[in-house]
Amino acid sequence: MADSTVRIGLVLPDVMGTYGDGGNALVLRQRLRLRGIDAEIVEITLADPVPESLDLYTLGGAEDYAQRLATRHLIQHPGLQRAADRGAPVLAICAAIQVLGHWYETSAGEQVDGVGMLDLTTTPQDKRTIGELVTKPLPDGLTQRLTGFENHRGGTVLGAAAAPLGAVVKGAGNRAGDGIDGAVQGSVVATYMHGPCLARNPELADLLLSKVVGDLEPLQLPEVELLRRERLAVR
């Protein structure tokens, strides 16, 4: 893989890019390039079918109407589902968690069928959750606390096939009072963390990349560690 170009799919940034989550694709590309590995970002908009041949994929946040557009598009063009079935890593942020689940309920009370890649459902909470989110990671391969900014009203409940990404140390995560954030199922990793998430959590970025290119040597980036210390210190 080191001799070829890694292709990173930025899925529906035209409707699923409300909170700057497209930055996750930039982080993945840069961390590969710093190691001498060619990488490119492939933007997939509502005008494009979703290719199943890319190496990994990222999806970001959105509002209710945009979520519905994205859900309809992903069901109509199931390249993402096929890619995940063969093991391509998928990073889903905030609204993308809800879109990839079995169904989600909008703030108007409408239940929308999801893509079905994650065993979870989402309904509106009484209050919107806004603020810093810190979790202790649960999957193997992650040792550092995860940090991000959450801004969502949806409350997500995991089914038996989905495992949480982290145990909440600060903030709410999937649903206020449940004490967990995100979901991991197959090759899909999901979280409510904005930031962009991977700029704050390089260990998670490298874990996703390692599933494509194999083991990676650590990068010494003092500015990234400074960002982490600053964000983790926020009360």
C-alpha positions in Angstrom: 0.0 0.0 0.0 2.9 2.4 0.7 3.7 2.4 -3.1 0.2 3.5 -4.1 -2.2 6.4 -3.4 -4.6 6.0 -0.4 -8.0 7.4 -1.4 -10.0 9.0 1.4 -13.7 9.4 0.7 -15.2 12.6 2.1 -18.9 11.6 1.9 -21.5 14.3 1.2 -19.7 17.4 2.5 -22.4 19.4 0.7 -25.0 18.3 3.2 -23.1 16.6 6.0 -20.5 19.3 6.6 -22.2 21.6 9.1 -19.5 21.6 11.7 -16.3 21.5 9.7 -16.0 17.7 10.0 -14.4 17.6 6.6 -11.3 18.4 8.5 -11.1 14.8 9.5 -10.2 13.8 5.9 -7.6 16.5 5.8 -6.0 15.1 9.0 -5.9 11.6 7.6 -4.3 12.8 4.3 -1.7 14.9 6.1 -0.7 12.2 8.5 -0.1 9.9 5.6 1.9 12.5 3.6 4.1 13.3 6.6 5.1 9.6 6.5 5.8 9.7 2.8 2.6 7.9 1.7 0.6 9.4 -1.1 -3.0 10.2 -0.3 -5.9 12.1 -1.9 -9.3 13.1 -0.8 -12.2 12.1 -3.0 -15.3 14.3 -2.4 -18.6 12.6 -2.9 -21.6 15.0 -3.2 -25.3 14.5 -3.9 -24.4 14.6 -7.6 -22.3 11.5 -7.3 -22.9 7.8 -6.6 -20.9 6.6 -3.6 -17.9 4.5 -4.9 -17.2 1.3 -3.0 -13.6 1.2 -4.1 -12.0 3.8 -1.8 -9.7 3.0 1.0 -11.5 4.7 3.9 -14.4 7.1 4.4 -15.5 10.0 6.6 -18.9 11.5 7.2 -19.8 14.6 9.3 -22.6 16.4 11.0 -25.8 17.9 9.6 -29.3 19.3 10.4 -32.5 17.3 10.1 -33.3 18.1 6.4 -29.8 17.5 5.3 -29.8 14.2 7.2 -32.7 13.0 5.3 -31.1 14.0 2.0 -28.0 12.1 3.0 -29.9 9.1 4.2 -31.8 8.8 0.9 -28.6 9.2 -1.1 -26.7 6.5 0.8 -29.6 4.0 0.5 -29.9 4.7 -3.2 -26.2 4.4 -3.8 -24.9 1.7 -1.4 -21.2 2.0 -2.1 -20.4 2.9 1.5 -22.2 -0.2 2.8 -20.3 -2.4 0.3 -17.0 -0.8 1.2 -17.7 -1.4 5.0 -18.6 -5.0 4.3 -15.2 -5.6 2.8 -13.5 -3.9 5.8 -12.9 -0.4 4.6 -12.7 1.9 7.7 -15.6 4.4 8.1 -15.6 7.4 10.5 -19.0 8.8 11.2 -19.5 12.0 13.2 -22.6 13.2 15.1 -25.6 13.2 12.6 -23.8 10.5 10.6 -24.2 8.1 13.6 -27.9 8.6 13.3 -28.0 8.3 9.5 -26.1 5.0 9.7 -28.4 3.5 12.3 -31.7 1.6 11.9 -33.8 4.7 12.3 -33.8 8.2 13.8 -36.6 10.5 14.9 -36.5 14.2 13.8 -37.2 17.1 16.1 -40.7 17.2 14.4 -41.4 13.7 15.5 -40.9 12.0 12.1 -39.2 8.6 12.2 -36.8 8.2 9.3 -35.4 4.8 8.3 -31.6 4.8 8.4 -28.9 3.1 6.3 -28.7 0.1 8.8 -24.9 -0.1 9.1 -25.0 0.4 12.9 -27.2 -1.4 15.4 -28.7 1.8 17.1 -31.6 4.1 17.1 -31.9 7.8 17.9 -34.7 9.9 19.4 -34.7 13.6 20.5 -33.7 14.4 24.0 -35.5 17.1 26.1 -32.5 19.3 26.0 -29.7 19.9 23.5 -26.2 18.8 24.7 -23.5 21.4 24.0 -20.0 21.4 25.4 -16.7 19.6 25.7 -16.8 15.8 25.6 -14.0 13.6 27.0 -14.1 9.8 27.1 -11.9 6.9 28.1 -11.5 4.8 25.0 -12.8 1.2 25.1 -11.6 -0.6 21.9 -8.3 -2.3 21.7 -5.6 -0.2 20.0 -6.6 3.1 21.8 -4.9 4.2 25.0 -5.3 8.0 25.1 -8.5 9.8 26.2 -10.7 11.0 23.4 -11.7 14.7 23.2 -14.2 16.7 21.2 -17.0 19.2 21.2 -20.5 17.8 21.2 -23.6 19.7 19.9 -26.7 17.5 19.4 -30.2 17.0 20.6 -30.4 13.4 19.5 -30.1 10.6 22.1 -28.7 7.4 20.7 -29.2 3.9 22.1 -27.0 1.1 21.0 -28.2 -2.4 20.2 -26.3 -5.6 21.0 -24.2 -5.6 17.8 -22.7 -2.2 18.4 -20.1 -1.5 21.1 -19.4 2.0 22.5 -16.3 3.9 21.5 -15.7 5.5 24.9 -16.8 5.8 28.5 -17.8 9.4 29.3 -15.5 11.3 31.6 -17.0 14.7 30.8 -20.1 15.6 28.9 -23.0 13.5 27.8 -22.1 11.4 24.7 -24.7 9.3 23.1 -27.5 10.1 25.5 -27.5 12.1 28.8 -27.0 9.7 31.7 -25.9 6.6 29.8 -22.2 7.3 30.2 -21.0 6.2 26.8 -20.2 7.9 23.5 -20.1 6.6 19.9 -20.3 3.2 18.4 -18.0 0.6 17.0 -19.3 -2.1 14.7 -17.3 -3.9 12.1 -15.2 -1.4 10.3 -17.4 1.6 11.3 -16.2 4.0 14.1 -18.7 6.6 15.2 -18.7 9.4 17.7 -20.5 12.6 18.7 -17.2 14.5 18.8 -16.5 17.4 16.6 -13.3 19.3 16.6 -12.5 18.0 14.0 -12.3 14.8 15.9 -9.1 13.5 14.4 -7.2 16.8 14.8 -7.7 16.3 18.6 -7.2 12.5 18.6 -4.2 11.5 16.5 -4.2 8.0 18.0 -7.6 7.4 16.6 -6.6 8.8 13.2 -3.6 6.4 13.1 -5.7 3.5 14.2 -8.0 4.0 11.2 -5.0 4.5 8.9 -3.3 1.4 10.1 -6.2 -0.7 8.9 -5.4 0.5 5.4 -1.6 0.8 5.3 -0.4 -1.4 8.2 1.5 -0.4 11.3 2.7 3.3 11.4 5.6 4.9 13.2 4.5 7.6 15.6 4.7 11.3 14.4 6.3 13.9 16.7 4.0 16.9 16.3 4.3 19.2 19.4 1.4 21.4 18.2 -0.9 18.5 18.2 0.0 17.5 21.8 -0.4 21.2 22.8 -3.9 21.2 21.4 -4.7 18.0 23.3 -3.4 19.3 26.6 -5.3 22.6 26.1 -8.6 20.9 25.2 -8.4 18.2 27.9 -7.7 20.9 30.5 -11.0 22.8 29.7 -13.5 22.6 32.6 
